[in-house]
């Protein structure tokens, strides 16, 4: 009976894998948002302006696990909550900024000056308990349009200018000490254990997809409707295999033992 059951489950699995799988369409890149570039290395030659007014190569600034945030300091929307979230998680984590990691906040608005960046940084430092450490290792930068374009393309940060402002996502991008992209944490609020996990992975050069990458397995892009739709075949296949495993375990573990006289 078990052999028949296993043969049936195997047949269902092969059918789902080979015949029921719809043609996979290449997912179009969003106009605004994040296109993850996991395991890719930050290229050399992305020049940014530091708080001293010096122009430096971004890659040369990375010698430890690093979290990069891309913002613009005039932002009326999510940039302030994002920087609030960074300040809070730096204070809450038991990792030591400067020793275990660093944070680089870079403006993607080429019209902004380093003076604006320093002023914004002081506002957040005044609210922090780890003010001294963050003052040295949470660094703020600006750059010109050409280098901003290189950076945003390298890390998959997609944004769009609308009038004097920008539409964009909020994320922390984690890099290993040799500047390999290892993880993205999206949003404006970060738990200490999330930060710690991402930094430990970065220190080891281990990459991991965010939840949206996992969800893409269960969703397919409909080019006609221009939206993501639930892929019933994939979901059904997963459910069938899961239920089959449960039934198989029940048959094995629930097998009747011989009755003792």
Sine and cosine of phi, psi and omega as CSV:
sin_phi,cos_phi,sin_psi,cos_psi,sin_omega,cos_omega
0.00,0.00,-0.66,0.75,0.01,-1.00
-0.90,0.43,-0.63,0.78,0.03,-1.00
-0.89,0.46,-0.67,0.74,0.03,-1.00
-0.89,0.45,-0.67,0.74,0.00,-1.00
-0.89,0.47,-0.73,0.69,0.00,-1.00
-0.89,0.46,-0.64,0.77,0.03,-1.00
-0.88,0.47,-0.66,0.75,0.01,-1.00
-0.90,0.44,-0.71,0.70,0.00,-1.00
-0.90,0.44,-0.67,0.74,0.02,-1.00
-0.88,0.47,-0.64,0.77,0.03,-1.00
-0.90,0.44,-0.68,0.73,0.04,-1.00
-0.89,0.46,-0.63,0.78,-0.01,-1.00
-0.91,0.42,-0.71,0.70,0.00,-1.00
-0.90,0.44,-0.64,0.77,0.03,-1.00
-0.88,0.47,-0.71,0.70,-0.01,-1.00
-0.90,0.45,-0.59,0.80,-0.05,-1.00
-0.96,0.27,-0.67,0.75,-0.16,-0.99
-0.99,-0.16,-0.48,0.88,-0.13,-0.99
-0.91,-0.41,-0.62,0.78,-0.09,-1.00
-1.00,0.09,-0.11,0.99,-0.03,-1.00
-0.97,0.23,0.86,-0.51,0.02,-1.00
-0.95,0.30,0.31,-0.95,0.05,-1.00
-0.90,0.44,0.80,-0.60,-0.06,-1.00
-0.99,0.11,0.84,-0.55,0.06,-1.00
-1.00,-0.01,0.64,-0.77,0.07,-1.00
-0.90,0.44,0.78,-0.63,-0.03,-1.00
-0.96,0.27,0.80,-0.60,0.01,-1.00
-0.95,0.31,0.55,-0.83,0.05,-1.00
-0.95,0.32,0.68,-0.74,0.02,-1.00
-0.93,0.36,0.47,-0.88,0.05,-1.00
-0.96,0.29,-0.53,0.85,0.01,-1.00
-0.72,-0.69,0.75,-0.66,0.02,-1.00
0.65,-0.76,-0.49,-0.87,-0.08,-1.00
-0.83,-0.56,0.79,-0.61,0.16,-0.99
-0.94,-0.35,0.96,-0.29,-0.15,-0.99
-0.92,0.39,0.72,-0.70,-0.02,-1.00
-0.90,-0.43,0.72,0.70,-0.05,-1.00
-0.85,0.53,0.63,-0.77,0.03,-1.00
0.95,0.31,0.06,1.00,0.10,-1.00
-1.00,-0.05,0.50,-0.87,-0.06,-1.00
-0.99,-0.16,0.62,-0.79,0.08,-1.00
-0.91,0.42,0.79,-0.61,-0.03,-1.00
-0.96,0.28,0.37,-0.93,0.12,-0.99
-0.98,0.22,0.31,-0.95,0.07,-1.00
1.00,-0.01,0.18,0.98,0.12,-0.99
-1.00,-0.02,0.97,-0.25,-0.13,-0.99
-1.00,-0.06,0.76,-0.65,-0.01,-1.00
-0.75,-0.66,0.33,-0.94,-0.03,-1.00
-0.97,-0.25,0.84,-0.55,-0.03,-1.00
-1.00,0.04,-0.06,-1.00,-0.11,-0.99
-0.94,0.34,-0.26,0.97,0.07,-1.00
-1.00,0.03,-0.07,1.00,-0.03,-1.00
1.00,0.04,0.11,0.99,0.01,-1.00
-1.00,0.05,0.56,-0.83,0.08,-1.00
-1.00,-0.03,0.84,-0.55,-0.08,-1.00
-0.75,-0.66,0.35,-0.94,0.09,-1.00
-0.99,0.15,0.82,-0.57,-0.04,-1.00
-0.81,0.58,-0.67,0.74,-0.05,-1.00
-0.89,0.45,-0.53,0.85,0.01,-1.00
-0.94,0.33,-0.27,0.96,0.01,-1.00
-0.99,0.10,-0.16,0.99,-0.10,-0.99
-0.98,-0.22,0.96,-0.29,0.03,-1.00
-0.75,-0.66,0.16,0.99,0.01,-1.00
-0.42,-0.91,0.19,-0.98,0.08,-1.00
-0.78,0.63,0.76,-0.65,-0.17,-0.99
-0.73,-0.68,0.68,-0.73,0.14,-0.99
-0.94,-0.35,0.79,-0.61,0.01,-1.00
-0.94,-0.35,0.74,-0.67,0.14,-0.99
-0.88,-0.48,0.71,-0.71,0.03,-1.00
-0.96,-0.29,0.86,-0.51,-0.07,-1.00
-0.61,-0.79,0.05,-1.00,0.34,-0.94
-0.71,-0.70,0.65,-0.76,-0.27,-0.96
-0.96,0.28,-0.31,0.95,0.05,-1.00
-1.00,0.03,-0.01,1.00,-0.16,-0.99
-0.83,0.56,0.79,-0.61,0.05,-1.00
-1.00,0.02,-0.01,1.00,-0.10,-0.99
-0.93,-0.38,-0.90,-0.43,-0.23,-0.97
-0.99,0.11,-0.12,0.99,-0.01,-1.00
-0.91,0.42,-0.68,0.74,0.01,-1.00
-0.90,0.43,-0.74,0.67,0.09,-1.00
-0.86,0.51,-0.58,0.82,0.03,-1.00
-0.90,0.44,-0.73,0.68,0.00,-1.00
-0.94,0.35,-0.53,0.85,0.14,-0.99
-0.86,0.51,-0.71,0.70,0.00,-1.00
-0.89,0.46,-0.62,0.78,0.03,-1.00
-0.91,0.42,-0.73,0.69,0.01,-1.00
-0.85,0.52,-0.69,0.73,-0.04,-1.00
-0.92,0.40,-0.69,0.72,-0.06,-1.00
-0.96,0.30,-0.50,0.87,0.10,-0.99
-0.89,0.46,-0.68,0.74,0.01,-1.00
-0.92,0.39,-0.60,0.80,-0.13,-0.99
-1.00,0.10,-0.50,0.87,-0.09,-1.00
-0.95,0.31,0.50,-0.87,0.06,-1.00
-1.00,0.02,0.03,1.00,0.14,-0.99
-0.97,0.23,0.48,-0.87,-0.05,-1.00
-0.98,-0.19,0.92,-0.40,0.03,-1.00
-0.91,0.42,0.71,-0.70,-0.08,-1.00
0.98,-0.20,-0.65,0.76,0.04,-1.00
-1.00,-0.05,-0.76,0.65,-0.07,-1.00
-1.00,-0.07,-0.42,0.91,-0.07,-1.00
-0.22,-0.97,0.08,-1.00,0.13,-0.99
-0.59,-0.81,0.30,-0.95,0.03,-1.00
-0.81,-0.58,0.74,-0.68,0.05,-1.00
-0.88,-0.48,0.86,-0.51,0.07,-1.00
-0.95,-0.31,0.84,-0.55,-0.12,-0.99
-0.82,-0.57,0.77,-0.64,0.06,-1.00
-0.98,0.21,0.72,-0.69,0.08,-1.00
-0.99,-0.15,0.18,0.98,0.09,-1.00
-0.99,-0.16,0.94,-0.35,-0.08,-1.00
-0.92,0.38,-0.20,0.98,0.01,-1.00
-1.00,0.09,-0.18,0.98,-0.05,-1.00
-0.99,0.11,0.54,-0.84,-0.06,-1.00
-0.97,-0.25,0.27,-0.96,0.02,-1.00
-0.93,0.37,-0.44,0.90,0.08,-1.00
-0.89,0.45,-0.64,0.77,0.07,-1.00
-0.89,0.45,-0.65,0.76,-0.01,-1.00
-0.90,0.44,-0.70,0.72,-0.02,-1.00
-0.90,0.43,-0.66,0.76,0.02,-1.00
-0.89,0.46,-0.70,0.71,0.01,-1.00
-0.90,0.44,-0.66,0.75,-0.01,-1.00
-0.87,0.48,-0.69,0.73,-0.01,-1.00
-0.87,0.50,-0.59,0.81,0.02,-1.00
-0.86,0.51,-0.67,0.75,-0.04,-1.00
-0.98,0.20,-0.59,0.80,0.02,-1.00
-0.88,0.47,-0.58,0.82,-0.01,-1.00
-0.90,0.44,-0.33,0.95,-0.02,-1.00
-0.99,-0.12,-0.06,1.00,-0.16,-0.99
-0.98,-0.21,0.49,-0.87,0.11,-0.99
-0.99,0.10,-0.52,0.86,0.05,-1.00
-1.00,-0.06,0.74,0.68,-0.12,-0.99
-0.87,0.49,-0.70,0.72,-0.07,-1.00
-0.91,0.40,-0.73,0.68,-0.02,-1.00
-0.92,0.39,-0.70,0.72,-0.01,-1.00
-0.91,0.41,-0.53,0.85,0.01,-1.00
-0.86,0.51,-0.51,0.86,-0.03,-1.00
-1.00,-0.05,-0.56,0.83,-0.16,-0.99
-0.90,-0.44,0.02,1.00,0.27,-0.96
-0.97,-0.24,0.99,-0.11,-0.16,-0.99
-0.98,-0.20,0.57,-0.82,-0.01,-1.00
-0.92,-0.40,0.59,-0.81,-0.07,-1.00
-0.63,-0.78,0.33,-0.95,0.20,-0.98
-0.76,-0.65,0.08,-1.00,0.03,-1.00
-0.27,-0.96,0.02,-1.00,0.04,-1.00
-0.99,-0.11,0.13,-0.99,-0.13,-0.99
-0.89,0.45,-0.62,0.78,-0.04,-1.00
-0.91,0.42,-0.71,0.71,-0.02,-1.00
-0.96,0.28,-0.53,0.85,0.10,-1.00
-0.89,0.46,-0.66,0.75,0.03,-1.00
-0.88,0.47,-0.67,0.74,0.04,-1.00
-0.87,0.49,-0.70,0.72,-0.05,-1.00
-0.92,0.39,-0.76,0.65,-0.07,-1.00
-0.91,0.42,-0.58,0.82,0.07,-1.00
-0.93,0.37,-0.63,0.78,-0.04,-1.00
-0.91,0.42,-0.57,0.82,-0.04,-1.00
-0.98,-0.21,-0.03,1.00,0.06,-1.00
0.98,0.22,0.50,0.87,-0.01,-1.00
-1.00,-0.05,0.93,-0.36,-0.07,-1.00
-0.96,-0.27,0.80,-0.61,-0.02,-1.00
-0.59,-0.81,0.21,-0.98,-0.05,-1.00
-0.60,-0.80,0.72,-0.69,0.02,-1.00
-0.99,0.14,0.72,-0.69,0.07,-1.00
-0.74,-0.67,0.98,-0.22,-0.09,-1.00
0.93,0.36,-0.81,-0.58,0.03,-1.00
-1.00,-0.07,-0.02,1.00,-0.05,-1.00
-0.88,-0.48,-0.05,-1.00,-0.07,-1.00
-0.73,-0.68,0.55,-0.84,0.21,-0.98
-0.99,-0.14,0.80,-0.61,-0.08,-1.00
-0.32,-0.95,0.20,-0.98,0.02,-1.00
-1.00,-0.09,0.20,-0.98,0.09,-1.00
-0.90,-0.43,0.81,-0.58,-0.04,-1.00
-0.37,-0.93,0.40,-0.92,0.21,-0.98
-0.94,-0.34,0.76,-0.65,-0.03,-1.00
-0.94,-0.33,0.83,-0.55,-0.09,-1.00
-0.97,-0.22,0.68,-0.74,0.00,-1.00
-0.78,-0.63,0.55,-0.83,0.07,-1.00
-0.97,0.25,0.18,-0.98,0.02,-1.00
-0.86,0.51,-0.38,0.93,0.07,-1.00
-0.99,-0.17,0.35,0.94,0.16,-0.99
0.95,0.33,0.51,0.86,0.13,-0.99
-1.00,-0.03,0.72,-0.70,0.01,-1.00
-0.96,0.26,0.84,-0.55,-0.10,-1.00
-0.90,-0.44,-0.44,0.90,-0.03,-1.00
-0.26,-0.97,0.41,-0.91,0.13,-0.99
-0.85,-0.53,0.70,-0.71,0.17,-0.99
-0.91,-0.42,0.94,-0.35,-0.06,-1.00
-1.00,0.00,0.51,-0.86,0.02,-1.00
0.91,-0.41,-0.17,-0.99,-0.05,-1.00
-0.86,-0.51,-0.05,1.00,-0.01,-1.00
-0.78,-0.62,0.74,-0.67,-0.09,-1.00
-0.76,-0.65,0.75,-0.66,0.07,-1.00
-0.98,0.18,0.55,-0.84,0.00,-1.00
-0.82,0.57,-0.63,0.77,-0.02,-1.00
-0.94,0.35,-0.49,0.87,0.08,-1.00
-0.91,0.42,-0.72,0.69,0.02,-1.00
-0.88,0.47,-0.71,0.70,-0.03,-1.00
-0.89,0.46,-0.70,0.71,0.01,-1.00
-0.87,0.48,-0.72,0.70,-0.02,-1.00
-0.89,0.46,-0.62,0.79,-0.02,-1.00
-0.96,0.27,-0.59,0.81,0.07,-1.00
-0.90,0.44,-0.69,0.72,0.07,-1.00
-0.87,0.49,-0.69,0.72,0.00,-1.00
-0.89,0.46,-0.64,0.77,-0.01,-1.00
-0.89,0.45,-0.47,0.88,-0.01,-1.00
-0.99,-0.14,-0.04,1.00,-0.02,-1.00
0.95,0.31,0.39,0.92,-0.02,-1.00
-1.00,-0.09,0.78,-0.63,-0.01,-1.00
-0.97,-0.24,0.43,-0.90,0.05,-1.00
-0.49,-0.87,0.67,-0.75,0.00,-1.00
-0.96,0.27,0.47,-0.88,0.12,-0.99
-0.98,0.20,0.16,-0.99,-0.10,-0.99
-0.86,0.52,-0.51,0.86,-0.03,-1.00
-0.90,0.43,-0.47,0.88,0.05,-1.00
-0.95,0.32,-0.59,0.81,0.04,-1.00
-0.92,0.39,-0.67,0.74,-0.02,-1.00
-0.91,0.41,-0.45,0.89,-0.02,-1.00
-0.89,0.45,-0.39,0.92,0.05,-1.00
-0.89,0.45,-0.57,0.82,-0.06,-1.00
-1.00,-0.03,-0.07,1.00,0.00,-1.00
-0.81,-0.58,0.58,-0.82,0.06,-1.00
-0.85,-0.53,0.48,-0.87,-0.03,-1.00
-1.00,0.07,0.80,-0.61,0.05,-1.00
-0.99,-0.11,0.97,-0.24,-0.07,-1.00
-0.92,0.40,-0.40,0.92,0.01,-1.00
-0.97,0.26,-0.79,0.61,0.00,-1.00
-0.99,0.16,-0.19,0.98,-0.01,-1.00
0.81,0.58,0.78,0.62,0.04,-1.00
-0.37,-0.93,0.22,-0.98,0.04,-1.00
-1.00,-0.01,0.70,-0.72,-0.01,-1.00
-0.81,-0.59,0.49,-0.87,-0.01,-1.00
-0.91,0.42,0.79,-0.62,0.03,-1.00
-1.00,0.06,0.99,-0.11,-0.10,-1.00
-0.87,0.49,-0.61,0.79,-0.06,-1.00
-0.89,0.45,-0.72,0.69,-0.01,-1.00
-0.90,0.43,-0.70,0.72,-0.02,-1.00
-0.90,0.43,-0.70,0.72,0.01,-1.00
-0.89,0.46,-0.63,0.78,0.02,-1.00
-0.88,0.47,-0.68,0.73,0.02,-1.00
-0.89,0.45,-0.69,0.72,-0.01,-1.00
-0.90,0.44,-0.68,0.73,0.00,-1.00
-0.87,0.50,-0.73,0.68,-0.03,-1.00
-0.91,0.42,-0.65,0.76,0.00,-1.00
-0.89,0.45,-0.73,0.68,0.01,-1.00
-0.91,0.42,-0.60,0.80,0.01,-1.00
-0.89,0.45,-0.63,0.77,0.02,-1.00
-0.90,0.43,-0.67,0.75,0.02,-1.00
-0.89,0.46,-0.74,0.67,-0.01,-1.00
-0.88,0.47,-0.65,0.76,0.01,-1.00
-0.88,0.48,-0.71,0.71,0.01,-1.00
-0.90,0.43,-0.62,0.78,0.04,-1.00
-0.88,0.47,-0.68,0.73,0.00,-1.00
-0.90,0.43,-0.64,0.77,-0.03,-1.00
-0.95,0.30,-0.78,0.62,-0.07,-1.00
-0.96,0.28,-0.45,0.89,-0.04,-1.00
-1.00,-0.06,0.15,0.99,0.00,-1.00
-0.87,0.50,0.74,-0.67,-0.07,-1.00
-0.90,0.43,0.74,-0.68,0.09,-1.00
-1.00,0.09,0.49,-0.87,0.04,-1.00
-0.89,0.45,0.68,-0.73,-0.03,-1.00
-0.98,0.19,0.81,-0.59,0.03,-1.00
-0.98,0.22,0.63,-0.78,0.01,-1.00
-0.94,0.34,0.00,0.00,0.00,0.00
